């Protein structure tokens, strides 16, 4: 089994060698990071931070990569919301929540306390990133409120994950 460091290195080196795949890879990582169930097994944020350095070193357009990452995160949350909205309480009987019901219970408590703000802030809190959209769907949060919060948080999250590596490398190379 591949350890985290090897996985990050493999994906980064593949992307470095095949930069035309960068938007697809970054979209899939952001999508997976935001999708309920899958995000529990993919350390996508760490990989995205690693790839952000590649953006700074190469000729890749930061703005294209930022939009692609935000779109992946937005769609991942939307799919998670849809699963919750469609399956409602049956989600609690789905794997891995049958083995870790506390994931949904904590998400439910956070959602009950913060409402629409939980969708926005949940994106920035690892344990809640993928469960809050699921809970919002189960609770039938109005779609337009969910989507506005989803969009705003996806844009800010993608920028925050990618900008330090992308612009930090450029700043350091210009400074030296």
PyMOL commands that set and color helices and strands:
alter all, ss='L'
color gray80, all
select helices_A, chain A and resi 4-17+19-34+38-40+44-57+62-93+101-114+116-122+126-128+131-138+143-175
alter helices_A, ss='H'
color red, helices_A
deselect
rebuild
show_as cartoon
